[in-house]
Amino acid sequence: MTTDHGGLPLPDYDELPVGTLEHRIRSLGVPELDQLLHYEHEHADRAMVVQVLTARKRQLDAGAPLSGGNPAAAKPEKAAPGRGGSPVSPATSQEPMSPPPHGTPAQQGKPKGDRTG
């Protein structure tokens, strides 16, 4: 088994989201899964990835068939970068308002600091 990233059965393995990886390993056999597990333990050792690879190995050991297709032929997906920040600003936020008083829903509420009148 090699720990060289170029020798892995999935292109851009390190950049694949776990959900994509779960589908892409369906056409791999036990030797390829062992290779990915070895690489994963040597590098990132991500618990979810190890769990997905181990679960697929158990499925194959129990007689599950390999899926068709070439995992290397698919364009690898990458996790979307976080957007961060909020598009809301003081200019676009709603004006503060007080709820109407109890018992008269059609009457507009008054600001709490204005109790006269």
PDB file as gemmi writes it, atoms N, CA and C in Angstrom:
CRYST1    1.000    1.000    1.000  90.00  90.00  90.00 P 1                      
ATOM      1  N   MET A   1       0.843  -1.189   0.000  1.00  0.00           N  
ATOM      2  CA  MET A   1       0.000   0.000   0.000  1.00  0.00           C  
ATOM      3  C   MET A   1       0.882   1.244   0.000  1.00  0.00           C  
ATOM      4  N   THR A   2       0.406   2.241  -0.671  1.00  0.00           N  
ATOM      5  CA  THR A   2       1.184   3.463  -0.782  1.00  0.00           C  
ATOM      6  C   THR A   2       0.481   4.592  -0.045  1.00  0.00           C  
ATOM      7  N   THR A   3       1.272   5.505   0.480  1.00  0.00           N  
ATOM      8  CA  THR A   3       0.684   6.704   1.079  1.00  0.00           C  
ATOM      9  C   THR A   3       0.857   7.886   0.139  1.00  0.00           C  
ATOM     10  N   ASP A   4       1.311   7.628  -1.091  1.00  0.00           N  
ATOM     11  CA  ASP A   4       1.449   8.665  -2.103  1.00  0.00           C  
ATOM     12  C   ASP A   4       0.056   9.047  -2.588  1.00  0.00           C  
ATOM     13  N   HIS A   5      -0.291  10.328  -2.506  1.00  0.00           N  
ATOM     14  CA  HIS A   5      -1.626  10.777  -2.887  1.00  0.00           C  
ATOM     15  C   HIS A   5      -1.919  10.476  -4.345  1.00  0.00           C  
ATOM     16  N   GLY A   6      -0.912  10.505  -5.225  1.00  0.00           N  
ATOM     17  CA  GLY A   6      -1.116  10.240  -6.641  1.00  0.00           C  
ATOM     18  C   GLY A   6      -1.518   8.806  -6.916  1.00  0.00           C  
ATOM     19  N   GLY A   7      -1.243   7.879  -6.010  1.00  0.00           N  
ATOM     20  CA  GLY A   7      -1.576   6.480  -6.224  1.00  0.00           C  
ATOM     21  C   GLY A   7      -2.918   6.073  -5.660  1.00  0.00           C  
ATOM     22  N   LEU A   8      -3.694   7.010  -5.150  1.00  0.00           N  
ATOM     23  CA  LEU A   8      -4.998   6.683  -4.570  1.00  0.00           C  
ATOM     24  C   LEU A   8      -6.028   6.436  -5.665  1.00  0.00           C  
ATOM     25  N   PRO A   9      -7.011   5.585  -5.394  1.00  0.00           N  
ATOM     26  CA  PRO A   9      -8.019   5.267  -6.408  1.00  0.00           C  
ATOM     27  C   PRO A   9      -9.032   6.379  -6.679  1.00  0.00           C  
ATOM     28  N   LEU A  10      -9.058   7.423  -5.878  1.00  0.00           N  
ATOM     29  CA  LEU A  10      -9.979   8.546  -6.092  1.00  0.00           C  
ATOM     30  C   LEU A  10      -9.182   9.830  -6.300  1.00  0.00           C  
ATOM     31  N   PRO A  11      -9.429  10.552  -7.391  1.00  0.00           N  
ATOM     32  CA  PRO A  11      -8.730  11.824  -7.585  1.00  0.00           C  
ATOM     33  C   PRO A  11      -9.205  12.855  -6.567  1.00  0.00           C  
ATOM     34  N   ASP A  12      -8.310  13.691  -6.121  1.00  0.00           N  
ATOM     35  CA  ASP A  12      -8.618  14.754  -5.150  1.00  0.00           C  
ATOM     36  C   ASP A  12      -9.329  14.209  -3.914  1.00  0.00           C  
ATOM     37  N   TYR A  13      -8.905  13.056  -3.468  1.00  0.00           N  
ATOM     38  CA  TYR A  13      -9.517  12.382  -2.320  1.00  0.00           C  
ATOM     39  C   TYR A  13      -9.611  13.307  -1.106  1.00  0.00           C  
ATOM     40  N   ASP A  14      -8.550  14.037  -0.819  1.00  0.00           N  
ATOM     41  CA  ASP A  14      -8.520  14.892   0.374  1.00  0.00           C  
ATOM     42  C   ASP A  14      -9.544  16.015   0.346  1.00  0.00           C  
ATOM     43  N   GLU A  15     -10.008  16.393  -0.833  1.00  0.00           N  
ATOM     44  CA  GLU A  15     -10.924  17.520  -0.951  1.00  0.00           C  
ATOM     45  C   GLU A  15     -12.387  17.106  -1.097  1.00  0.00           C  
ATOM     46  N   LEU A  16     -12.655  15.806  -1.114  1.00  0.00           N  
ATOM     47  CA  LEU A  16     -14.027  15.336  -1.279  1.00  0.00           C  
ATOM     48  C   LEU A  16     -14.808  15.466   0.026  1.00  0.00           C  
ATOM     49  N   PRO A  17     -16.021  16.023  -0.023  1.00  0.00           N  
ATOM     50  CA  PRO A  17     -16.877  16.019   1.167  1.00  0.00           C  
ATOM     51  C   PRO A  17     -17.275  14.583   1.505  1.00  0.00           C  
ATOM     52  N   VAL A  18     -17.552  14.319   2.767  1.00  0.00           N  
ATOM     53  CA  VAL A  18     -17.876  12.960   3.221  1.00  0.00           C  
ATOM     54  C   VAL A  18     -19.071  12.390   2.459  1.00  0.00           C  
ATOM     55  N   GLY A  19     -20.100  13.184   2.210  1.00  0.00           N  
ATOM     56  CA  GLY A  19     -21.271  12.698   1.488  1.00  0.00           C  
ATOM     57  C   GLY A  19     -20.936  12.248   0.077  1.00  0.00           C  
ATOM     58  N   THR A  20     -20.054  12.955  -0.599  1.00  0.00           N  
ATOM     59  CA  THR A  20     -19.632  12.573  -1.941  1.00  0.00           C  
ATOM     60  C   THR A  20     -18.760  11.331  -1.885  1.00  0.00           C  
ATOM     61  N   LEU A  21     -17.880  11.287  -0.913  1.00  0.00           N  
ATOM     62  CA  LEU A  21     -16.989  10.136  -0.755  1.00  0.00           C  
ATOM     63  C   LEU A  21     -17.794   8.858  -0.566  1.00  0.00           C  
ATOM     64  N   GLU A  22     -18.860   8.957   0.206  1.00  0.00           N  
ATOM     65  CA  GLU A  22     -19.706   7.796   0.480  1.00  0.00           C  
ATOM     66  C   GLU A  22     -20.247   7.183  -0.809  1.00  0.00           C  
ATOM     67  N   HIS A  23     -20.584   8.001  -1.788  1.00  0.00           N  
ATOM     68  CA  HIS A  23     -21.107   7.499  -3.055  1.00  0.00           C  
ATOM     69  C   HIS A  23     -19.991   7.063  -3.999  1.00  0.00           C  
ATOM     70  N   ARG A  24     -18.867   7.753  -3.947  1.00  0.00           N  
ATOM     71  CA  ARG A  24     -17.775   7.454  -4.874  1.00  0.00           C  
ATOM     72  C   ARG A  24     -17.066   6.148  -4.557  1.00  0.00           C  
ATOM     73  N   ILE A  25     -17.130   5.675  -3.312  1.00  0.00           N  
ATOM     74  CA  ILE A  25     -16.427   4.432  -2.956  1.00  0.00           C  
ATOM     75  C   ILE A  25     -17.241   3.192  -3.285  1.00  0.00           C  
ATOM     76  N   ARG A  26     -18.463   3.353  -3.763  1.00  0.00           N  
ATOM     77  CA  ARG A  26     -19.323   2.204  -4.039  1.00  0.00           C  
ATOM     78  C   ARG A  26     -18.756   1.264  -5.100  1.00  0.00           C  
ATOM     79  N   SER A  27     -17.919   1.768  -5.996  1.00  0.00           N  
ATOM     80  CA  SER A  27     -17.362   0.908  -7.048  1.00  0.00           C  
ATOM     81  C   SER A  27     -15.971   0.382  -6.692  1.00  0.00           C  
ATOM     82  N   LEU A  28     -15.489   0.694  -5.491  1.00  0.00           N  
ATOM     83  CA  LEU A  28     -14.166   0.237  -5.073  1.00  0.00           C  
ATOM     84  C   LEU A  28     -14.262  -1.103  -4.354  1.00  0.00           C  
ATOM     85  N   GLY A  29     -13.231  -1.908  -4.546  1.00  0.00           N  
ATOM     86  CA  GLY A  29     -13.148  -3.185  -3.856  1.00  0.00           C  
ATOM     87  C   GLY A  29     -12.433  -3.039  -2.525  1.00  0.00           C  
ATOM     88  N   VAL A  30     -12.308  -4.143  -1.822  1.00  0.00           N  
ATOM     89  CA  VAL A  30     -11.670  -4.142  -0.502  1.00  0.00           C  
ATOM     90  C   VAL A  30     -10.223  -3.651  -0.571  1.00  0.00           C  
ATOM     91  N   PRO A  31      -9.406  -4.065  -1.561  1.00  0.00           N  
ATOM     92  CA  PRO A  31      -8.025  -3.562  -1.584  1.00  0.00           C  
ATOM     93  C   PRO A  31      -7.942  -2.031  -1.704  1.00  0.00           C  
ATOM     94  N   GLU A  32      -8.820  -1.440  -2.536  1.00  0.00           N  
ATOM     95  CA  GLU A  32      -8.823   0.022  -2.685  1.00  0.00           C  
ATOM     96  C   GLU A  32      -9.296   0.705  -1.397  1.00  0.00           C  
ATOM     97  N   LEU A  33     -10.300   0.122  -0.749  1.00  0.00           N  
ATOM     98  CA  LEU A  33     -10.773   0.689   0.521  1.00  0.00           C  
ATOM     99  C   LEU A  33      -9.689   0.600   1.582  1.00  0.00           C  
ATOM    100  N   ASP A  34      -8.959  -0.518   1.600  1.00  0.00           N  
ATOM    101  CA  ASP A  34      -7.839  -0.652   2.540  1.00  0.00           C  
ATOM    102  C   ASP A  34      -6.785   0.420   2.273  1.00  0.00           C  
ATOM    103  N   GLN A  35      -6.523   0.692   1.000  1.00  0.00           N  
ATOM    104  CA  GLN A  35      -5.547   1.714   0.632  1.00  0.00           C  
ATOM    105  C   GLN A  35      -6.001   3.094   1.132  1.00  0.00           C  
ATOM    106  N   LEU A  36      -7.285   3.414   0.934  1.00  0.00           N  
ATOM    107  CA  LEU A  36      -7.808   4.694   1.410  1.00  0.00           C  
ATOM    108  C   LEU A  36      -7.792   4.779   2.937  1.00  0.00           C  
ATOM    109  N   LEU A  37      -8.134   3.679   3.600  1.00  0.00           N  
ATOM    110  CA  LEU A  37      -8.102   3.666   5.072  1.00  0.00           C  
ATOM    111  C   LEU A  37      -6.677   3.890   5.585  1.00  0.00           C  
ATOM    112  N   HIS A  38      -5.730   3.224   4.967  1.00  0.00           N  
ATOM    113  CA  HIS A  38      -4.337   3.398   5.374  1.00  0.00           C  
ATOM    114  C   HIS A  38      -3.904   4.854   5.184  1.00  0.00           C  
ATOM    115  N   TYR A  39      -4.225   5.411   4.030  1.00  0.00           N  
ATOM    116  CA  TYR A  39      -3.878   6.810   3.747  1.00  0.00           C  
ATOM    117  C   TYR A  39      -4.553   7.740   4.755  1.00  0.00           C  
ATOM    118  N   GLU A  40      -5.833   7.487   5.037  1.00  0.00           N  
ATOM    119  CA  GLU A  40      -6.578   8.343   5.965  1.00  0.00           C  
ATOM    120  C   GLU A  40      -5.961   8.298   7.362  1.00  0.00           C  
ATOM    121  N   HIS A  41      -5.610   7.108   7.841  1.00  0.00           N  
ATOM    122  CA  HIS A  41      -4.994   6.980   9.169  1.00  0.00           C  
ATOM    123  C   HIS A  41      -3.639   7.677   9.218  1.00  0.00           C  
ATOM    124  N   GLU A  42      -2.911   7.654   8.114  1.00  0.00           N  
ATOM    125  CA  GLU A  42      -1.582   8.275   8.068  1.00  0.00           C  
ATOM    126  C   GLU A  42      -1.651   9.794   7.966  1.00  0.00           C  
ATOM    127  N   HIS A  43      -2.757  10.329   7.476  1.00  0.00           N  
ATOM    128  CA  HIS A  43      -2.831  11.768   7.228  1.00  0.00           C  
ATOM    129  C   HIS A  43      -3.851  12.448   8.131  1.00  0.00           C  
ATOM    130  N   ALA A  44      -5.049  12.699   7.659  1.00  0.00           N  
ATOM    131  CA  ALA A  44      -6.027  13.489   8.423  1.00  0.00           C  
ATOM    132  C   ALA A  44      -6.684  12.696   9.538  1.00  0.00           C  
ATOM    133  N   ASP A  45      -6.874  11.402   9.352  1.00  0.00           N  
ATOM    134  CA  ASP A  45      -7.522  10.531  10.329  1.00  0.00           C  
ATOM    135  C   ASP A  45      -8.873  11.092  10.779  1.00  0.00           C  
ATOM    136  N   ARG A  46      -9.695  11.466   9.790  1.00  0.00           N  
ATOM    137  CA  ARG A  46     -11.029  12.027  10.059  1.00  0.00           C  
ATOM    138  C   ARG A  46     -11.970  10.902  10.466  1.00  0.00           C  
ATOM    139  N   ALA A  47     -12.584  11.042  11.613  1.00  0.00           N  
ATOM    140  CA  ALA A  47     -13.433   9.985  12.176  1.00  0.00           C  
ATOM    141  C   ALA A  47     -14.587   9.611  11.236  1.00  0.00           C  
ATOM    142  N   MET A  48     -15.262  10.595  10.646  1.00  0.00           N  
ATOM    143  CA  MET A  48     -16.404  10.307   9.761  1.00  0.00           C  
ATOM    144  C   MET A  48     -15.953   9.562   8.505  1.00  0.00           C  
ATOM    145  N   VAL A  49     -14.797   9.923   7.968  1.00  0.00           N  
ATOM    146  CA  VAL A  49     -14.289   9.259   6.760  1.00  0.00           C  
ATOM    147  C   VAL A  49     -13.918   7.814   7.080  1.00  0.00           C  
ATOM    148  N   VAL A  50     -13.237   7.606   8.202  1.00  0.00           N  
ATOM    149  CA  VAL A  50     -12.872   6.247   8.611  1.00  0.00           C  
ATOM    150  C   VAL A  50     -14.133   5.416   8.811  1.00  0.00           C  
ATOM    151  N   GLN A  51     -15.161   6.018   9.400  1.00  0.00           N  
ATOM    152  CA  GLN A  51     -16.424   5.304   9.633  1.00  0.00           C  
ATOM    153  C   GLN A  51     -17.076   4.905   8.311  1.00  0.00           C  
ATOM    154  N   VAL A  52     -17.098   5.809   7.327  1.00  0.00           N  
ATOM    155  CA  VAL A  52     -17.710   5.522   6.027  1.00  0.00           C  
ATOM    156  C   VAL A  52     -16.943   4.411   5.309  1.00  0.00           C  
ATOM    157  N   LEU A  53     -15.617   4.492   5.305  1.00  0.00           N  
ATOM    158  CA  LEU A  53     -14.801   3.476   4.630  1.00  0.00           C  
ATOM    159  C   LEU A  53     -14.947   2.117   5.307  1.00  0.00           C  
ATOM    160  N   THR A  54     -14.949   2.096   6.622  1.00  0.00           N  
ATOM    161  CA  THR A  54     -15.081   0.845   7.364  1.00  0.00           C  
ATOM    162  C   THR A  54     -16.464   0.227   7.145  1.00  0.00           C  
ATOM    163  N   ALA A  55     -17.495   1.052   7.135  1.00  0.00           N  
ATOM    164  CA  ALA A  55     -18.850   0.545   6.916  1.00  0.00           C  
ATOM    165  C   ALA A  55     -18.963  -0.077   5.525  1.00  0.00           C  
ATOM    166  N   ARG A  56     -18.356   0.547   4.520  1.00  0.00           N  
ATOM    167  CA  ARG A  56     -18.414  -0.012   3.171  1.00  0.00           C  
ATOM    168  C   ARG A  56     -17.651  -1.336   3.097  1.00  0.00           C  
ATOM    169  N   LYS A  57     -16.536  -1.421   3.802  1.00  0.00           N  
ATOM    170  CA  LYS A  57     -15.796  -2.694   3.833  1.00  0.00           C  
ATOM    171  C   LYS A  57     -16.659  -3.796   4.441  1.00  0.00           C  
ATOM    172  N   ARG A  58     -17.387  -3.481   5.511  1.00  0.00           N  
ATOM    173  CA  ARG A  58     -18.273  -4.463   6.141  1.00  0.00           C  
ATOM    174  C   ARG A  58     -19.374  -4.898   5.184  1.00  0.00           C  
ATOM    175  N   GLN A  59     -19.907  -3.947   4.418  1.00  0.00           N  
ATOM    176  CA  GLN A  59     -20.942  -4.282   3.434  1.00  0.00           C  
ATOM    177  C   GLN A  59     -20.397  -5.251   2.388  1.00  0.00           C  
ATOM    178  N   LEU A  60     -19.193  -4.991   1.904  1.00  0.00           N  
ATOM    179  CA  LEU A  60     -18.590  -5.880   0.905  1.00  0.00           C  
ATOM    180  C   LEU A  60     -18.311  -7.254   1.499  1.00  0.00           C  
ATOM    181  N   ASP A  61     -17.837  -7.291   2.740  1.00  0.00           N  
ATOM    182  CA  ASP A  61     -17.580  -8.573   3.409  1.00  0.00           C  
ATOM    183  C   ASP A  61     -18.869  -9.370   3.583  1.00  0.00           C  
ATOM    184  N   ALA A  62     -20.008  -8.670   3.707  1.00  0.00           N  
ATOM    185  CA  ALA A  62     -21.303  -9.327   3.873  1.00  0.00           C  
ATOM    186  C   ALA A  62     -21.933  -9.712   2.536  1.00  0.00           C  
ATOM    187  N   GLY A  63     -21.237  -9.424   1.426  1.00  0.00           N  
ATOM    188  CA  GLY A  63     -21.727  -9.836   0.124  1.00  0.00           C  
ATOM    189  C   GLY A  63     -22.348  -8.750  -0.731  1.00  0.00           C  
ATOM    190  N   ALA A  64     -22.240  -7.504  -0.335  1.00  0.00           N  
ATOM    191  CA  ALA A  64     -22.794  -6.417  -1.145  1.00  0.00           C  
ATOM    192  C   ALA A  64     -22.047  -6.339  -2.475  1.00  0.00           C  
ATOM    193  N   PRO A  65     -22.759  -6.083  -3.570  1.00  0.00           N  
ATOM    194  CA  PRO A  65     -22.087  -5.990  -4.870  1.00  0.00           C  
ATOM    195  C   PRO A  65     -21.420  -4.630  -5.063  1.00  0.00           C  
ATOM    196  N   LEU A  66     -20.424  -4.598  -5.951  1.00  0.00           N  
ATOM    197  CA  LEU A  66     -19.808  -3.328  -6.334  1.00  0.00           C  
ATOM    198  C   LEU A  66     -20.751  -2.605  -7.282  1.00  0.00           C  
ATOM    199  N   SER A  67     -20.799  -1.314  -7.204  1.00  0.00           N  
ATOM    200  CA  SER A  67     -21.589  -0.527  -8.127  1.00  0.00           C  
ATOM    201  C   SER A  67     -20.769  -0.300  -9.388  1.00  0.00           C  
ATOM    202  N   GLY A  68     -21.443  -0.060 -10.494  1.00  0.00           N  
ATOM    203  CA  GLY A  68     -20.744   0.214 -11.735  1.00  0.00           C  
ATOM    204  C   GLY A  68     -20.200   1.625 -11.755  1.00  0.00           C  
ATOM    205  N   GLY A  69     -19.424   1.922 -12.769  1.00  0.00           N  
ATOM    206  CA  GLY A  69     -18.894   3.268 -12.926  1.00  0.00           C  
ATOM    207  C   GLY A  69     -17.426   3.331 -12.558  1.00  0.00           C  
ATOM    208  N   ASN A  70     -16.816   4.423 -12.962  1.00  0.00           N  
ATOM    209  CA  ASN A  70     -15.404   4.645 -12.697  1.00  0.00           C  
ATOM    210  C   ASN A  70     -15.284   5.815 -11.737  1.00  0.00           C  
ATOM    211  N   PRO A  71     -14.860   5.600 -10.497  1.00  0.00           N  
ATOM    212  CA  PRO A  71     -14.794   6.698  -9.534  1.00  0.00           C  
ATOM    213  C   PRO A  71     -13.781   7.759  -9.922  1.00  0.00           C  
ATOM    214  N   ALA A  72     -12.798   7.405 -10.729  1.00  0.00           N  
ATOM    215  CA  ALA A  72     -11.790   8.376 -11.146  1.00  0.00           C  
ATOM    216  C   ALA A  72     -12.297   9.265 -12.271  1.00  0.00           C  
ATOM    217  N   ALA A  73     -13.347   8.847 -12.976  1.00  0.00           N  
ATOM    218  CA  ALA A  73     -13.837   9.605 -14.122  1.00  0.00           C  
ATOM    219  C   ALA A  73     -14.725  10.773 -13.710  1.00  0.00           C  
ATOM    220  N   ALA A  74     -15.355  10.676 -12.574  1.00  0.00           N  
ATOM    221  CA  ALA A  74     -16.272  11.738 -12.139  1.00  0.00           C  
ATOM    222  C   ALA A  74     -15.483  12.969 -11.720  1.00  0.00           C  
ATOM    223  N   LYS A  75     -16.047  14.122 -12.012  1.00  0.00           N  
ATOM    224  CA  LYS A  75     -15.413  15.360 -11.573  1.00  0.00           C  
ATOM    225  C   LYS A  75     -15.583  15.470 -10.065  1.00  0.00           C  
ATOM    226  N   PRO A  76     -14.495  15.596  -9.330  1.00  0.00           N  
ATOM    227  CA  PRO A  76     -14.626  15.653  -7.878  1.00  0.00           C  
ATOM    228  C   PRO A  76     -15.331  16.923  -7.417  1.00  0.00           C  
ATOM    229  N   GLU A  77     -16.204  16.737  -6.454  1.00  0.00           N  
ATOM    230  CA  GLU A  77     -16.894  17.870  -5.860  1.00  0.00           C  
ATOM    231  C   GLU A  77     -16.066  18.398  -4.712  1.00  0.00           C  
ATOM    232  N   LYS A  78     -16.204  19.661  -4.461  1.00  0.00           N  
ATOM    233  CA  LYS A  78     -15.512  20.276  -3.337  1.00  0.00           C  
ATOM    234  C   LYS A  78     -16.541  20.937  -2.443  1.00  0.00           C  
ATOM    235  N   ALA A  79     -16.254  20.960  -1.168  1.00  0.00           N  
ATOM    236  CA  ALA A  79     -17.162  21.608  -0.231  1.00  0.00           C  
ATOM    237  C   ALA A  79     -17.228  23.096  -0.557  1.00  0.00           C  
ATOM    238  N   ALA A  80     -18.424  23.653  -0.486  1.00  0.00           N  
ATOM    239  CA  ALA A  80     -18.599  25.075  -0.773  1.00  0.00           C  
ATOM    240  C   ALA A  80     -17.964  25.901   0.335  1.00  0.00           C  
ATOM    241  N   PRO A  81     -17.273  26.966  -0.041  1.00  0.00           N  
ATOM    242  CA  PRO A  81     -16.686  27.814   1.002  1.00  0.00           C  
ATOM    243  C   PRO A  81     -17.774  28.520   1.793  1.00  0.00           C  
ATOM    244  N   GLY A  82     -17.515  28.747   3.065  1.00  0.00           N  
ATOM    245  CA  GLY A  82     -18.480  29.441   3.916  1.00  0.00           C  
ATOM    246  C   GLY A  82     -18.657  30.874   3.462  1.00  0.00           C  
ATOM    247  N   ARG A  83     -19.866  31.377   3.571  1.00  0.00           N  
ATOM    248  CA  ARG A  83     -20.144  32.726   3.095  1.00  0.00           C  
ATOM    249  C   ARG A  83     -19.801  33.762   4.143  1.00  0.00           C  
ATOM    250  N   GLY A  84     -20.157  33.519   5.353  1.00  0.00           N  
ATOM    251  CA  GLY A  84     -19.813  34.416   6.450  1.00  0.00           C  
ATOM    252  C   GLY A  84     -20.417  35.801   6.313  1.00  0.00           C  
ATOM    253  N   GLY A  85     -20.574  36.456   7.418  1.00  0.00           N  
ATOM    254  CA  GLY A  85     -21.122  37.803   7.406  1.00  0.00           C  
ATOM    255  C   GLY A  85     -22.623  37.792   7.191  1.00  0.00           C  
ATOM    256  N   SER A  86     -23.244  38.907   7.434  1.00  0.00           N  
ATOM    257  CA  SER A  86     -24.684  39.032   7.272  1.00  0.00           C  
ATOM    258  C   SER A  86     -24.980  40.141   6.279  1.00  0.00           C  
ATOM    259  N   PRO A  87     -25.937  39.923   5.349  1.00  0.00           N  
ATOM    260  CA  PRO A  87     -26.279  40.988   4.415  1.00  0.00           C  
ATOM    261  C   PRO A  87     -27.147  42.074   5.047  1.00  0.00           C  
ATOM    262  N   VAL A  88     -27.561  41.888   6.288  1.00  0.00           N  
ATOM    263  CA  VAL A  88     -28.413  42.859   6.965  1.00  0.00           C  
ATOM    264  C   VAL A  88     -27.553  43.994   7.499  1.00  0.00           C  
ATOM    265  N   SER A  89     -28.001  45.197   7.275  1.00  0.00           N  
ATOM    266  CA  SER A  89     -27.311  46.377   7.799  1.00  0.00           C  
ATOM    267  C   SER A  89     -28.358  47.278   8.444  1.00  0.00           C  
ATOM    268  N   PRO A  90     -27.930  48.296   9.194  1.00  0.00           N  
ATOM    269  CA  PRO A  90     -28.927  49.200   9.777  1.00  0.00           C  
ATOM    270  C   PRO A  90     -29.831  49.830   8.717  1.00  0.00           C  
ATOM    271  N   ALA A  91     -29.317  50.030   7.503  1.00  0.00           N  
ATOM    272  CA  ALA A  91     -30.130  50.646   6.454  1.00  0.00           C  
ATOM    273  C   ALA A  91     -31.209  49.688   5.936  1.00  0.00           C  
ATOM    274  N   THR A  92     -30.973  48.378   6.030  1.00  0.00           N  
ATOM    275  CA  THR A  92     -31.934  47.418   5.492  1.00  0.00           C  
ATOM    276  C   THR A  92     -32.741  46.712   6.567  1.00  0.00           C  
ATOM    277  N   SER A  93     -32.497  47.004   7.831  1.00  0.00           N  
ATOM    278  CA  SER A  93     -33.232  46.319   8.893  1.00  0.00           C  
ATOM    279  C   SER A  93     -34.583  46.988   9.127  1.00  0.00           C  
ATOM    280  N   GLN A  94     -35.488  46.241   9.731  1.00  0.00           N  
ATOM    281  CA  GLN A  94     -36.845  46.717   9.987  1.00  0.00           C  
ATOM    282  C   GLN A  94     -36.845  47.724  11.124  1.00  0.00           C  
ATOM    283  N   GLU A  95     -37.767  48.675  11.024  1.00  0.00           N  
ATOM    284  CA  GLU A  95     -37.941  49.659  12.093  1.00  0.00           C  
ATOM    285  C   GLU A  95     -38.478  48.957  13.336  1.00  0.00           C  
ATOM    286  N   PRO A  96     -37.992  49.312  14.519  1.00  0.00           N  
ATOM    287  CA  PRO A  96     -38.530  48.686  15.728  1.00  0.00           C  
ATOM    288  C   PRO A  96     -39.981  49.100  15.947  1.00  0.00           C  
ATOM    289  N   MET A  97     -40.793  48.162  16.443  1.00  0.00           N  
ATOM    290  CA  MET A  97     -42.190  48.482  16.731  1.00  0.00           C  
ATOM    291  C   MET A  97     -42.623  47.746  17.990  1.00  0.00           C  
ATOM    292  N   SER A  98     -43.577  48.294  18.638  1.00  0.00           N  
ATOM    293  CA  SER A  98     -44.128  47.662  19.830  1.00  0.00           C  
ATOM    294  C   SER A  98     -45.379  46.895  19.422  1.00  0.00           C  
ATOM    295  N   PRO A  99     -45.641  45.775  20.047  1.00  0.00           N  
ATOM    296  CA  PRO A  99     -46.868  45.040  19.731  1.00  0.00           C  
ATOM    297  C   PRO A  99     -48.083  45.820  20.223  1.00  0.00           C  
ATOM    298  N   PRO A 100     -49.250  45.594  19.636  1.00  0.00           N  
ATOM    299  CA  PRO A 100     -50.448  46.308  20.104  1.00  0.00           C  
ATOM    300  C   PRO A 100     -50.796  45.874  21.519  1.00  0.00           C  
ATOM    301  N   PRO A 101     -51.505  46.759  22.267  1.00  0.00           N  
ATOM    302  CA  PRO A 101     -51.894  46.390  23.632  1.00  0.00           C  
ATOM    303  C   PRO A 101     -52.883  45.220  23.611  1.00  0.00           C  
ATOM    304  N   HIS A 102     -52.924  44.493  24.698  1.00  0.00           N  
ATOM    305  CA  HIS A 102     -53.826  43.341  24.798  1.00  0.00           C  
ATOM    306  C   HIS A 102     -55.283  43.772  24.685  1.00  0.00           C  
ATOM    307  N   GLY A 103     -56.048  43.012  23.951  1.00  0.00           N  
ATOM    308  CA  GLY A 103     -57.477  43.258  23.849  1.00  0.00           C  
ATOM    309  C   GLY A 103     -57.882  44.181  22.722  1.00  0.00           C  
ATOM    310  N   THR A 104     -56.963  44.908  22.120  1.00  0.00           N  
ATOM    311  CA  THR A 104     -57.305  45.796  21.005  1.00  0.00           C  
ATOM    312  C   THR A 104     -56.294  45.596  19.877  1.00  0.00           C  
ATOM    313  N   PRO A 105     -56.428  44.525  19.108  1.00  0.00           N  
ATOM    314  CA  PRO A 105     -55.426  44.226  18.082  1.00  0.00           C  
ATOM    315  C   PRO A 105     -55.357  45.245  16.957  1.00  0.00           C  
ATOM    316  N   ALA A 106     -56.430  46.029  16.716  1.00  0.00           N  
ATOM    317  CA  ALA A 106     -56.382  47.014  15.630  1.00  0.00           C  
ATOM    318  C   ALA A 106     -55.694  48.303  16.048  1.00  0.00           C  
ATOM    319  N   GLN A 107     -55.495  48.503  17.337  1.00  0.00           N  
ATOM    320  CA  GLN A 107     -54.875  49.728  17.826  1.00  0.00           C  
ATOM    321  C   GLN A 107     -53.361  49.591  17.767  1.00  0.00           C  
ATOM    322  N   GLN A 108     -52.694  50.596  17.203  1.00  0.00           N  
ATOM    323  CA  GLN A 108     -51.234  50.573  17.128  1.00  0.00           C  
ATOM    324  C   GLN A 108     -50.634  50.688  18.520  1.00  0.00           C  
ATOM    325  N   GLY A 109     -49.577  49.962  18.744  1.00  0.00           N  
ATOM    326  CA  GLY A 109     -48.885  50.052  20.017  1.00  0.00           C  
ATOM    327  C   GLY A 109     -48.070  51.316  20.119  1.00  0.00           C  
ATOM    328  N   LYS A 110     -47.781  51.711  21.328  1.00  0.00           N  
ATOM    329  CA  LYS A 110     -46.981  52.915  21.570  1.00  0.00           C  
ATOM    330  C   LYS A 110     -45.609  52.460  22.048  1.00  0.00           C  
ATOM    331  N   PRO A 111     -44.579  53.225  21.729  1.00  0.00           N  
ATOM    332  CA  PRO A 111     -43.260  52.881  22.270  1.00  0.00           C  
ATOM    333  C   PRO A 111     -43.313  52.866  23.792  1.00  0.00           C  
ATOM    334  N   LYS A 112     -42.543  51.962  24.387  1.00  0.00           N  
ATOM    335  CA  LYS A 112     -42.612  51.769  25.836  1.00  0.00           C  
ATOM    336  C   LYS A 112     -42.218  53.014  26.611  1.00  0.00           C  
ATOM    337  N   GLY A 113     -41.380  53.866  26.049  1.00  0.00           N  
ATOM    338  CA  GLY A 113     -40.966  55.065  26.759  1.00  0.00           C  
ATOM    339  C   GLY A 113     -42.010  56.168  26.709  1.00  0.00           C  
ATOM    340  N   ASP A 114     -43.039  56.043  25.874  1.00  0.00           N  
ATOM    341  CA  ASP A 114     -44.056  57.075  25.699  1.00  0.00           C  
ATOM    342  C   ASP A 114     -45.369  56.585  26.311  1.00  0.00           C  
ATOM    343  N   ARG A 115     -45.521  56.656  27.626  1.00  0.00           N  
ATOM    344  CA  ARG A 115     -46.709  56.143  28.305  1.00  0.00           C  
ATOM    345  C   ARG A 115     -47.736  57.228  28.580  1.00  0.00           C  
ATOM    346  N   THR A 116     -47.509  58.437  28.117  1.00  0.00           N  
ATOM    347  CA  THR A 116     -48.491  59.491  28.348  1.00  0.00           C  
ATOM    348  C   THR A 116     -49.489  59.516  27.187  1.00  0.00           C  
ATOM    349  N   GLY A 117     -50.659  59.862  27.450  1.00  0.00           N  
ATOM    350  CA  GLY A 117     -51.624  60.115  26.410  1.00  0.00           C  
ATOM    351  C   GLY A 117     -52.490  59.021  26.143  1.00  0.00           C  
TER     352      GLY A 117                                                      
END                                                                             
